[in-house]
């Protein structure tokens, strides 16, 4: 009867994921494709992942925004985690990729 910390639990283990952890943008969008009950939202997230594969880092911010807007009806701990993570990414991402010359 040992108690595992949230960092030790796996999202698919049945012990419960750590919903407080911030997700990476690709991870968050991928979770939408696996966890959201709305087919429309899942389709939006799948299109976003395809667009990111084709367009690379230049389209990530735009696609993250599209998925975030599609999430409006999804509720629950996982939905809050994904929403928080995408919102945080969008707040921290450069506002115009053409301005960064990396």
KEMARDO-111028 format. One line per 8 residues: number of its first residue (from 1); their letters; for each residue z, y, x negated of N, C-alpha, C, O. Coordinates in steps of 0.02 Angstrom, whole numbers, plus 50000, padded with zeros to 5 digits. Atoms other than C-alpha are relative to their C-alpha. Example, Ala and Ser with C-alpha at 12.3 -4.5 7.8 and 13.67 -1.06 7.14 Angstrom:
<zavos>
1> AS> 50000,49941,49955,50390,49775,49385,50000,50060,49955,50033,50059,49903; 49997,49941,50042,50357,49947,49316,50037,50055,50039,50045,50110,50014
</zavos>
This chain:
<zavos>
1> XXXXXXXX> 50000,49940,49959,50000,50000,50000,50000,50062,49958,50038,50109,49971; 50004,49941,50042,49954,50123,49864,49963,50056,50035,49921,50044,50079; 50032,49941,49971,49901,50298,49909,49949,50028,49951,49968,50045,49895; 50052,49972,50043,49735,50358,49837,49994,50075,50010,49999,50099,50066; 50011,49928,49993,49707,50540,49800,49929,50010,50027,49887,49966,50021; 50067,49987,49973,49555,50621,49884,49945,49992,49947,49889,49973,49964; 50050,50006,50053,49466,50622,49716,49981,49927,49987,49927,49913,49961; 50013,50070,50012,49478,50432,49710,49965,49966,50058,49942,49909,50051
9> XXXXXXXX> 50031,50031,49942,49408,50399,49882,49925,50011,49998,49901,50061,49972; 50072,49997,49996,49225,50366,49913,49980,50014,50072,50012,49989,50118; 50022,49982,49933,49131,50436,50062,49983,49939,50042,49987,49942,50103; 50020,50060,49963,49075,50260,50110,50052,49945,49997,50039,49890,50020; 49949,50052,50009,49237,50166,50071,50041,49988,50062,50074,49936,50067; 49959,50008,49942,49318,50191,50239,50068,50032,49991,50106,50039,50039; 49936,49967,50013,49467,50276,50155,49997,50074,50013,50049,50108,50012; 50008,49929,49984,49398,50446,50197,49980,50041,49940,50012,50037,49887
17> XXXXXXXX> 50023,49957,50055,49304,50570,50089,50044,50062,49994,50084,50077,50038; 49965,49938,50013,49376,50728,50015,49959,50057,50029,49912,50081,49996; 50038,49948,49967,49313,50859,50137,50013,50070,49971,49979,50118,49988; 49984,49935,50030,49392,51000,50034,49956,50015,49939,49951,50072,49918; 50041,49991,50060,49275,50972,49886,49936,50037,50017,49904,50023,50067; 50065,49967,49991,49128,51091,49870,49945,49954,49977,49951,49921,49925; 50057,50042,50015,48963,51000,49871,49946,50039,49964,49941,50100,49973; 50060,49969,50028,48810,51037,49767,49949,50009,50056,49953,49974,50107
25> XXXXXXXX> 50047,49985,49946,48665,51106,49868,49958,49939,50019,49948,49926,50078; 50041,50060,49985,48557,50949,49854,50044,49947,50033,50023,49914,50080; 49953,50048,49971,48708,50839,49890,50015,50018,50073,50016,49974,50116; 49985,49978,49932,48749,50943,50045,49942,49985,50048,49951,49960,50103; 50059,50012,49957,48572,50932,50113,49990,49925,50010,49972,49904,50065; 50006,50073,49994,48567,50745,50077,50051,49973,50049,50035,49928,50088; 49948,50022,49952,48730,50721,50172,49979,50014,50071,49993,49975,50116; 50025,49985,49933,48651,50807,50321,49953,49945,50024,49957,49923,50081
33> XXXXXXXX> 50048,50052,49981,48512,50677,50320,50035,49934,50017,50007,49893,50053; 49964,50064,49989,48642,50537,50321,50054,50004,50053,50073,49952,50081; 49940,49995,49959,48783,50605,50429,49992,50039,50065,50030,50028,50112; 50006,49958,49940,48722,50731,50557,49970,49959,50057,49920,49924,50048; 50026,50039,49944,48696,50656,50730,49938,50030,50033,49906,49996,50074; 50058,49968,49970,48558,50779,50776,49936,49984,49963,49930,49999,49904; 50064,50016,50031,48383,50715,50743,49962,50061,49977,49927,50058,49926; 50034,49938,50019,48317,50892,50738,50027,50027,49934,49989,50049,49891
41> XXXXXXXX> 49969,49975,50062,48440,50943,50603,49984,49954,49942,49968,49977,49887; 50017,50048,50052,48409,50783,50504,49928,50011,49977,49914,50010,49917; 50071,49988,50018,48221,50816,50510,49993,50063,49959,49954,50065,49912; 50002,49938,50037,48250,50993,50449,50025,49989,49928,49995,50014,49880; 49973,50015,50067,48355,50929,50303,49952,49957,49960,49944,49968,49900; 50049,50041,50035,48225,50797,50260,49941,50042,49976,49917,50033,49921; 50055,49954,50021,48088,50931,50258,50022,50043,49942,49984,50056,49896; 49974,49958,50055,48199,51038,50147,50000,49962,49934,49980,49989,49883
49> XXXXXXXX> 50000,50040,50062,48221,50897,50021,49929,49990,49974,49918,49992,49914; 50070,50008,50021,48033,50867,50018,49974,50065,49970,49939,50064,49919; 50023,49935,50026,48000,51054,49993,50030,50013,49931,49997,50041,49888; 49968,49991,50065,48125,51056,49850,49968,49956,49947,49959,49976,49890; 50035,50044,50047,48040,50906,49769,49934,50031,49978,49915,50027,49919; 50065,49971,50015,47874,50997,49779,50006,50068,49966,49969,50082,49918; 49996,49931,50024,47930,51176,49744,50052,50011,49945,50052,50064,49914; 49950,49993,50052,48075,51146,49625,50053,50052,50015,50066,50070,50073
57> XXXXXXXX> 49943,49954,49993,48215,51268,49594,49982,50066,50034,50026,50100,50060; 50021,49937,49969,48113,51415,49659,50008,50001,50076,50012,50054,50105; 49995,50002,49927,48129,51355,49839,50068,49976,50025,50079,49972,50086; 49936,50027,49979,48307,51287,49840,50038,50048,50046,50063,50028,50098; 49961,49952,49960,48388,51446,49907,49971,50006,50070,50008,50005,50119; 50033,49994,49935,48261,51463,50048,50014,49937,50042,50029,49943,50102; 49990,50062,49963,48279,51280,50097,50073,49991,50020,50088,49966,50075; 49929,50003,49983,48469,51288,50091,50015,50044,50060,50054,50026,50104
65> XXXXXXXX> 49991,49954,49943,48461,51436,50210,49973,49968,50064,50006,49971,50116; 50029,50032,49941,48346,51342,50330,50046,49945,50027,50057,49941,50087; 49956,50054,49978,48463,51192,50334,50065,50029,50029,50089,50005,50080; 49939,49969,49976,48616,51303,50355,49991,50027,50071,50034,50019,50113; 50013,49974,49933,48537,51387,50506,49991,49944,50051,50010,49952,50109; 50010,50056,49955,48491,51218,50581,50066,49966,50018,50071,49932,50069; 49936,50034,49990,48673,51159,50568,50043,50029,50055,50097,50003,50068; 49957,49963,49955,48738,51276,50701,50037,49958,50051,50093,49976,50070
73> XXXXXXXX> 49967,50040,49949,48780,51139,50827,50041,49942,49974,50075,49909,50013; 49965,50058,50028,48853,51009,50708,50073,50018,49989,50088,50071,49960; 49928,49987,50005,49044,50998,50714,50035,49943,49962,50008,49889,49954; 49958,50050,50033,49181,50904,50621,50013,50019,49927,49986,50067,49901; 49980,49987,50069,49256,50895,50447,49941,50001,49952,49935,50046,49911; 50058,50004,50045,49095,50842,50360,49955,50060,50012,49929,50089,49964; 50043,49942,49985,48997,50979,50450,50029,50064,49970,49992,50105,49942; 49968,49940,50030,49124,51111,50395,49991,49999,49924,49979,50052,49894
81> XXXXXXXX> 50008,50005,50072,49113,51046,50216,49929,50019,49979,49920,50058,49931; 50070,49985,50016,48923,51054,50214,49986,50075,50011,49956,50107,49970; 50011,49929,49984,48921,51226,50298,50032,50044,49946,50000,50091,49922; 49965,49960,50051,49051,51295,50175,49963,49997,49933,49955,50048,49900; 50032,50009,50065,48960,51223,50024,49933,50037,49997,49918,50069,49947; 50065,49965,49999,48788,51289,50075,50010,50076,50002,49975,50113,49968; 49986,49928,49996,48861,51460,50120,50021,50027,49932,49999,50080,49910; 49977,49978,50066,48949,51471,49952,49941,50002,49951,49935,50049,49912
89> XXXXXXXX> 50059,50000,50044,48789,51422,49861,49957,50062,50013,49935,50095,49966; 50043,49944,49983,48690,51555,49954,50031,50067,49979,49995,50113,49959; 49966,49938,50022,48821,51689,49915,49994,50009,49924,49990,50065,49900; 50000,49997,50073,48816,51646,49730,49931,50000,49969,49923,50020,49911; 50067,50005,50027,48629,51618,49709,49970,50070,49991,49985,50115,50030; 50034,49936,50009,48522,51760,49641,49961,50018,50064,49931,49974,50095; 50033,49980,49938,48449,51862,49784,49924,49997,49996,49892,49987,50048; 50073,50003,50007,48271,51863,49715,49983,49961,49937,49994,49986,49881
97> XXXXXX> 50015,50041,50059,48212,51722,49601,49952,50033,49951,49952,50017,49892; 50047,49966,50045,48075,51835,49531,50036,50049,49954,50008,50068,49902; 49963,49953,50042,48209,51952,49461,50032,49964,49941,50044,49996,49889; 49972,50036,50057,48283,51815,49352,49942,49973,49959,49897,49941,49985; 50055,50018,50044,48173,51782,49203,50017,49940,49957,49998,49939,49898; 49981,50058,50040,48244,51617,49146,49948,49947,49999,49957,49895,49967
</zavos>
